[in-house]
Amino acid sequence: MTQNVVLRASVAVFEPGDGFGDLFQATNRDDRFYSVLLNAVLTF
């Protein structure tokens, strides 16, 4: 078997502590930061 299509996905949530809040301020009301990644490899 060959892998013609390979998909990878990941989601991460960062909940900063007080020290991070002292250095950077979030502009929205939610203090969490989100990251969503999608990777697709197509082979023919």
C-alpha distance matrix in Angstrom:
0.0 3.8 6.8 9.3 11.8 13.0 16.4 18.9 22.4 25.4 29.1 32.0 35.7 38.5 41.8 44.3 47.3 50.9 50.6 47.9 50.1 53.0 51.2 49.3 50.2 47.8 49.0 47.7 48.9 45.7 45.7 41.9 39.6 36.0 32.9 29.8 26.8 23.7 21.1 18.4 16.0 14.8 12.8 13.1
3.8 0.0 3.8 6.0 8.9 10.3 14.0 16.7 20.3 23.5 27.2 30.1 33.9 36.5 40.0 42.4 45.5 49.0 48.5 45.7 47.9 50.7 48.7 46.8 47.8 45.4 46.5 45.4 46.8 43.7 43.7 40.0 37.4 33.9 30.6 27.5 24.2 21.1 18.2 15.3 12.6 11.3 9.1 9.8
6.8 3.8 0.0 3.8 5.6 6.6 10.3 13.0 16.6 19.9 23.5 26.5 30.3 33.0 36.4 38.8 42.0 45.5 45.1 42.2 44.3 47.2 45.2 43.2 44.1 41.7 42.7 41.7 43.1 40.0 40.0 36.3 33.7 30.2 26.9 23.7 20.5 17.3 14.5 11.7 9.3 8.5 7.5 9.3
9.3 6.0 3.8 0.0 3.8 6.7 10.1 13.4 16.9 20.4 23.9 27.1 30.8 33.5 37.0 39.4 42.7 46.1 45.7 42.6 44.5 47.4 45.3 43.1 43.8 41.3 42.0 41.0 42.6 39.8 40.0 36.4 33.6 30.1 26.7 23.4 20.2 16.7 13.8 10.4 7.8 5.7 4.8 6.2
11.8 8.9 5.6 3.8 0.0 3.8 6.6 10.1 13.3 16.9 20.4 23.7 27.3 30.1 33.6 36.0 39.5 42.8 42.5 39.4 41.2 44.2 42.1 39.8 40.4 37.8 38.5 37.3 38.9 36.1 36.4 32.8 30.1 26.5 23.2 19.8 16.7 13.1 10.6 7.2 5.8 4.8 6.5 8.9
13.0 10.3 6.6 6.7 3.8 0.0 3.8 6.8 10.3 13.7 17.3 20.4 24.1 26.9 30.4 32.8 36.1 39.5 39.2 36.2 38.1 41.1 39.1 37.0 37.7 35.2 36.2 35.1 36.6 33.5 33.6 29.9 27.2 23.7 20.4 17.2 14.0 10.8 8.2 5.8 5.1 6.7 8.7 11.8
16.4 14.0 10.3 10.1 6.6 3.8 0.0 3.8 6.8 10.4 13.8 17.1 20.7 23.7 27.1 29.6 33.0 36.4 36.3 33.2 34.9 38.0 36.2 33.9 34.4 31.8 32.7 31.5 32.9 29.8 30.0 26.4 23.8 20.2 17.0 13.6 10.7 7.5 5.9 4.7 6.6 8.8 11.7 14.8
18.9 16.7 13.0 13.4 10.1 6.8 3.8 0.0 3.8 7.0 10.6 13.7 17.4 20.2 23.6 26.1 29.4 32.9 32.7 29.8 31.6 34.6 32.9 30.7 31.4 28.9 30.1 29.0 30.2 27.1 27.0 23.3 20.7 17.2 14.0 11.0 8.1 5.8 5.1 6.5 8.7 11.8 14.6 18.0
22.4 20.3 16.6 16.9 13.3 10.3 6.8 3.8 0.0 3.8 7.1 10.4 14.0 17.0 20.4 23.1 26.5 29.9 30.0 27.0 28.5 31.7 30.2 27.9 28.2 25.6 26.8 25.4 26.6 23.4 23.4 19.8 17.3 13.7 10.8 7.6 5.6 4.5 6.3 8.8 11.8 14.8 18.0 21.3
25.4 23.5 19.9 20.4 16.9 13.7 10.4 7.0 3.8 0.0 3.8 6.8 10.4 13.4 16.8 19.4 22.8 26.2 26.4 23.5 25.1 28.3 27.0 24.8 25.3 22.7 24.3 23.0 23.9 20.6 20.3 16.5 14.2 10.8 8.2 5.9 5.3 6.7 9.0 12.1 15.0 18.3 21.3 24.8
29.1 27.2 23.5 23.9 20.4 17.3 13.8 10.6 7.1 3.8 0.0 3.8 7.0 10.3 13.5 16.4 19.8 23.2 23.7 20.7 22.0 25.4 24.4 22.0 22.2 19.5 21.1 19.6 20.3 16.9 16.6 12.9 10.9 7.4 5.7 4.6 6.5 9.0 12.0 15.2 18.4 21.6 24.8 28.2
32.0 30.1 26.5 27.1 23.7 20.4 17.1 13.7 10.4 6.8 3.8 0.0 3.8 6.7 10.0 12.7 16.1 19.6 20.0 17.2 18.6 22.0 21.1 19.0 19.3 17.0 19.2 18.0 18.5 14.9 14.0 10.2 8.3 5.8 5.2 6.6 8.8 12.0 14.7 18.2 21.2 24.6 27.7 31.2
35.7 33.9 30.3 30.8 27.3 24.1 20.7 17.4 14.0 10.4 7.0 3.8 0.0 3.8 6.5 9.6 13.0 16.4 17.3 14.5 15.5 19.1 18.7 16.5 16.5 14.2 16.6 15.2 15.3 11.6 10.5 6.7 5.8 4.7 6.5 9.0 11.9 15.3 18.3 21.8 24.9 28.2 31.4 34.8
38.5 36.5 33.0 33.5 30.1 26.9 23.7 20.2 17.0 13.4 10.3 6.7 3.8 0.0 3.8 6.1 9.5 12.9 13.5 10.8 12.1 15.6 15.1 13.4 13.8 12.2 15.2 14.5 14.6 11.2 8.8 5.7 5.1 6.4 8.4 11.7 14.3 17.9 20.6 24.3 27.2 30.7 33.8 37.3
41.8 40.0 36.4 37.0 33.6 30.4 27.1 23.6 20.4 16.8 13.5 10.0 6.5 3.8 0.0 3.8 6.7 10.0 11.5 9.5 10.1 13.7 14.2 12.7 12.7 11.4 14.7 13.8 13.1 9.8 6.9 4.9 6.7 9.1 11.8 15.0 17.9 21.5 24.3 27.9 30.9 34.3 37.5 41.0
44.3 42.4 38.8 39.4 36.0 32.8 29.6 26.1 23.1 19.4 16.4 12.7 9.6 6.1 3.8 0.0 3.8 6.8 7.8 5.7 6.8 10.1 10.6 9.8 10.4 10.2 13.9 14.0 13.6 11.1 7.4 6.9 8.2 11.3 13.8 17.4 20.0 23.7 26.3 30.1 32.9 36.4 39.4 43.0
47.3 45.5 42.0 42.7 39.5 36.1 33.0 29.4 26.5 22.8 19.8 16.1 13.0 9.5 6.7 3.8 0.0 3.8 5.6 5.6 6.4 8.9 10.5 10.8 11.6 12.3 16.0 16.2 15.3 13.3 9.6 10.1 11.9 15.0 17.5 21.0 23.6 27.3 29.8 33.6 36.3 39.9 42.8 46.5
50.9 49.0 45.5 46.1 42.8 39.5 36.4 32.9 29.9 26.2 23.2 19.6 16.4 12.9 10.0 6.8 3.8 0.0 3.8 5.5 5.0 6.3 8.9 10.0 10.6 12.3 15.8 16.6 15.6 14.4 10.9 12.5 14.3 17.8 20.4 24.1 26.7 30.5 33.0 36.8 39.5 43.1 46.0 49.6
50.6 48.5 45.1 45.7 42.5 39.2 36.3 32.7 30.0 26.4 23.7 20.0 17.3 13.5 11.5 7.8 5.6 3.8 0.0 3.8 5.4 5.1 6.7 8.8 10.8 13.1 16.6 18.1 17.8 16.7 12.9 14.1 15.0 18.5 20.5 24.3 26.5 30.3 32.5 36.3 38.8 42.4 45.3 48.9
47.9 45.7 42.2 42.6 39.4 36.2 33.2 29.8 27.0 23.5 20.7 17.2 14.5 10.8 9.5 5.7 5.6 5.5 3.8 0.0 3.8 5.4 5.3 6.0 8.3 10.1 13.8 15.3 15.6 14.2 10.5 11.3 11.7 15.2 17.1 20.9 23.1 26.9 29.2 33.0 35.6 39.2 42.1 45.7
50.1 47.9 44.3 44.5 41.2 38.1 34.9 31.6 28.5 25.1 22.0 18.6 15.5 12.1 10.1 6.8 6.4 5.0 5.4 3.8 0.0 3.8 5.4 5.2 5.7 7.9 11.4 12.9 12.8 12.2 8.7 10.8 11.9 15.7 18.2 22.0 24.6 28.4 31.0 34.7 37.6 41.0 44.1 47.6
53.0 50.7 47.2 47.4 44.2 41.1 38.0 34.6 31.7 28.3 25.4 22.0 19.1 15.6 13.7 10.1 8.9 6.3 5.1 5.4 3.8 0.0 3.8 5.9 7.3 10.5 13.5 15.6 15.7 15.6 12.3 14.5 15.4 19.2 21.4 25.2 27.6 31.4 33.8 37.6 40.3 43.7 46.7 50.2
51.2 48.7 45.2 45.3 42.1 39.1 36.2 32.9 30.2 27.0 24.4 21.1 18.7 15.1 14.2 10.6 10.5 8.9 6.7 5.3 5.4 3.8 0.0 3.8 6.9 10.2 13.1 15.7 16.7 16.4 13.1 14.7 14.7 18.2 19.9 23.7 25.8 29.5 31.7 35.4 37.9 41.4 44.3 47.8
49.3 46.8 43.2 43.1 39.8 37.0 33.9 30.7 27.9 24.8 22.0 19.0 16.5 13.4 12.7 9.8 10.8 10.0 8.8 6.0 5.2 5.9 3.8 0.0 3.8 6.7 9.5 12.2 13.6 13.4 10.5 12.1 11.8 15.3 17.2 20.9 23.3 26.9 29.3 33.0 35.7 39.0 42.1 45.5
50.2 47.8 44.1 43.8 40.4 37.7 34.4 31.4 28.2 25.3 22.2 19.3 16.5 13.8 12.7 10.4 11.6 10.6 10.8 8.3 5.7 7.3 6.9 3.8 0.0 3.8 6.3 9.0 10.2 10.7 8.5 11.0 11.4 15.0 17.5 21.0 23.7 27.3 30.1 33.6 36.6 39.8 43.1 46.4
47.8 45.4 41.7 41.3 37.8 35.2 31.8 28.9 25.6 22.7 19.5 17.0 14.2 12.2 11.4 10.2 12.3 12.3 13.1 10.1 7.9 10.5 10.2 6.7 3.8 0.0 3.8 5.5 7.3 7.5 6.1 8.4 8.7 12.1 14.9 18.2 21.2 24.7 27.7 31.1 34.3 37.4 40.8 44.0
49.0 46.5 42.7 42.0 38.5 36.2 32.7 30.1 26.8 24.3 21.1 19.2 16.6 15.2 14.7 13.9 16.0 15.8 16.6 13.8 11.4 13.5 13.1 9.5 6.3 3.8 0.0 3.8 6.8 8.5 8.6 10.9 11.0 13.7 16.4 19.2 22.3 25.4 28.5 31.8 35.1 37.9 41.4 44.4
47.7 45.4 41.7 41.0 37.3 35.1 31.5 29.0 25.4 23.0 19.6 18.0 15.2 14.5 13.8 14.0 16.2 16.6 18.1 15.3 12.9 15.6 15.7 12.2 9.0 5.5 3.8 0.0 3.8 5.6 7.3 9.4 10.1 12.4 15.5 18.0 21.4 24.5 27.8 30.9 34.4 37.1 40.8 43.8
48.9 46.8 43.1 42.6 38.9 36.6 32.9 30.2 26.6 23.9 20.3 18.5 15.3 14.6 13.1 13.6 15.3 15.6 17.8 15.6 12.8 15.7 16.7 13.6 10.2 7.3 6.8 3.8 0.0 3.8 6.3 9.0 11.1 13.5 17.0 19.5 23.1 26.2 29.7 32.8 36.4 39.1 42.8 45.8
45.7 43.7 40.0 39.8 36.1 33.5 29.8 27.1 23.4 20.6 16.9 14.9 11.6 11.2 9.8 11.1 13.3 14.4 16.7 14.2 12.2 15.6 16.4 13.4 10.7 7.5 8.5 5.6 3.8 0.0 3.8 5.5 8.0 10.3 14.0 16.6 20.3 23.4 26.9 30.1 33.6 36.5 40.1 43.2
45.7 43.7 40.0 40.0 36.4 33.6 30.0 27.0 23.4 20.3 16.6 14.0 10.5 8.8 6.9 7.4 9.6 10.9 12.9 10.5 8.7 12.3 13.1 10.5 8.5 6.1 8.6 7.3 6.3 3.8 0.0 3.8 6.7 10.0 13.5 16.7 20.1 23.6 26.8 30.3 33.6 36.7 40.2 43.5
41.9 40.0 36.3 36.4 32.8 29.9 26.4 23.3 19.8 16.5 12.9 10.2 6.7 5.7 4.9 6.9 10.1 12.5 14.1 11.3 10.8 14.5 14.7 12.1 11.0 8.4 10.9 9.4 9.0 5.5 3.8 0.0 3.8 6.6 10.2 13.3 16.7 20.2 23.4 26.9 30.2 33.3 36.7 40.1
39.6 37.4 33.7 33.6 30.1 27.2 23.8 20.7 17.3 14.2 10.9 8.3 5.8 5.1 6.7 8.2 11.9 14.3 15.0 11.7 11.9 15.4 14.7 11.8 11.4 8.7 11.0 10.1 11.1 8.0 6.7 3.8 0.0 3.8 7.0 10.4 13.6 17.2 20.3 23.8 27.0 30.2 33.6 37.0
36.0 33.9 30.2 30.1 26.5 23.7 20.2 17.2 13.7 10.8 7.4 5.8 4.7 6.4 9.1 11.3 15.0 17.8 18.5 15.2 15.7 19.2 18.2 15.3 15.0 12.1 13.7 12.4 13.5 10.3 10.0 6.6 3.8 0.0 3.8 6.7 10.2 13.6 16.9 20.3 23.7 26.8 30.2 33.5
32.9 30.6 26.9 26.7 23.2 20.4 17.0 14.0 10.8 8.2 5.7 5.2 6.5 8.4 11.8 13.8 17.5 20.4 20.5 17.1 18.2 21.4 19.9 17.2 17.5 14.9 16.4 15.5 17.0 14.0 13.5 10.2 7.0 3.8 0.0 3.8 6.6 10.3 13.3 16.9 20.1 23.3 26.7 30.0
29.8 27.5 23.7 23.4 19.8 17.2 13.6 11.0 7.6 5.9 4.6 6.6 9.0 11.7 15.0 17.4 21.0 24.1 24.3 20.9 22.0 25.2 23.7 20.9 21.0 18.2 19.2 18.0 19.5 16.6 16.7 13.3 10.4 6.7 3.8 0.0 3.8 6.9 10.3 13.6 17.1 20.1 23.6 26.8
26.8 24.2 20.5 20.2 16.7 14.0 10.7 8.1 5.6 5.3 6.5 8.8 11.9 14.3 17.9 20.0 23.6 26.7 26.5 23.1 24.6 27.6 25.8 23.3 23.7 21.2 22.3 21.4 23.1 20.3 20.1 16.7 13.6 10.2 6.6 3.8 0.0 3.8 6.7 10.3 13.5 16.7 20.0 23.4
23.7 21.1 17.3 16.7 13.1 10.8 7.5 5.8 4.5 6.7 9.0 12.0 15.3 17.9 21.5 23.7 27.3 30.5 30.3 26.9 28.4 31.4 29.5 26.9 27.3 24.7 25.4 24.5 26.2 23.4 23.6 20.2 17.2 13.6 10.3 6.9 3.8 0.0 3.8 6.7 10.3 13.2 16.7 19.9
21.1 18.2 14.5 13.8 10.6 8.2 5.9 5.1 6.3 9.0 12.0 14.7 18.3 20.6 24.3 26.3 29.8 33.0 32.5 29.2 31.0 33.8 31.7 29.3 30.1 27.7 28.5 27.8 29.7 26.9 26.8 23.4 20.3 16.9 13.3 10.3 6.7 3.8 0.0 3.8 6.8 10.1 13.4 16.8
18.4 15.3 11.7 10.4 7.2 5.8 4.7 6.5 8.8 12.1 15.2 18.2 21.8 24.3 27.9 30.1 33.6 36.8 36.3 33.0 34.7 37.6 35.4 33.0 33.6 31.1 31.8 30.9 32.8 30.1 30.3 26.9 23.8 20.3 16.9 13.6 10.3 6.7 3.8 0.0 3.8 6.5 10.0 13.2
16.0 12.6 9.3 7.8 5.8 5.1 6.6 8.7 11.8 15.0 18.4 21.2 24.9 27.2 30.9 32.9 36.3 39.5 38.8 35.6 37.6 40.3 37.9 35.7 36.6 34.3 35.1 34.4 36.4 33.6 33.6 30.2 27.0 23.7 20.1 17.1 13.5 10.3 6.8 3.8 0.0 3.8 6.6 10.1
14.8 11.3 8.5 5.7 4.8 6.7 8.8 11.8 14.8 18.3 21.6 24.6 28.2 30.7 34.3 36.4 39.9 43.1 42.4 39.2 41.0 43.7 41.4 39.0 39.8 37.4 37.9 37.1 39.1 36.5 36.7 33.3 30.2 26.8 23.3 20.1 16.7 13.2 10.1 6.5 3.8 0.0 3.8 6.7
12.8 9.1 7.5 4.8 6.5 8.7 11.7 14.6 18.0 21.3 24.8 27.7 31.4 33.8 37.5 39.4 42.8 46.0 45.3 42.1 44.1 46.7 44.3 42.1 43.1 40.8 41.4 40.8 42.8 40.1 40.2 36.7 33.6 30.2 26.7 23.6 20.0 16.7 13.4 10.0 6.6 3.8 0.0 3.8
13.1 9.8 9.3 6.2 8.9 11.8 14.8 18.0 21.3 24.8 28.2 31.2 34.8 37.3 41.0 43.0 46.5 49.6 48.9 45.7 47.6 50.2 47.8 45.5 46.4 44.0 44.4 43.8 45.8 43.2 43.5 40.1 37.0 33.5 30.0 26.8 23.4 19.9 16.8 13.2 10.1 6.7 3.8 0.0
